[in-house]
Amino acid sequence: MAQNISSFERVLRVILGIYAMLLGFLFSSGVVGTIVGILGIISFLTGATGFCGLYTLLGKEGSEPEETTLVPTEPTVDEEEI
């Protein structure tokens, strides 16, 4: 299973997943608390593994962009300025 989530998004999902699990299972009750807790588990697991099945279905690639190197260019001079 290849990772398709960027590092920033992984950290964000883990933090929000833990928060949602605490909110859903400890501080909320009933159906809403259970749903929030389950969504927290899903968010935490996708962040921990780095793989999101929904991204695969939608064809979205959230991984790190390729590093580009900046190449210095020659300054341009207009003939009128000379």
C-alpha positions, 0 to 999 in steps of 0.5 A, a space after each residue: 500500500 503506497 502512501 498517498 497523503 502528505 506529511 502535513 496532512 498526516 500530522 493533521 489527521 492524527 491530531 484531529 483524529 485523537 481529538 475526535 475520538 476523545 470528544 466522541 467517546 468520552 465527552 459526548 453520548 448517544 449516536 452522535 458521540 459514537 459517529 464522531 468517535 468512529 470518524 476520529 478512528 478513521 481519521 487517526 488510522 489514515 493519518 497513521 498509515 499515510 494511505 487514504 482509500 477515498 483519495 485512491 477512488 477519487 484519483 487524488 494524489 496528496 503526496 509531497 510535490 517534487 522538489 524543484 531547483 531554482 536556476 538563476 537567469 540572466 537579467 534582461 535589459 531593455 534596449 531603451 534603458 541603455 
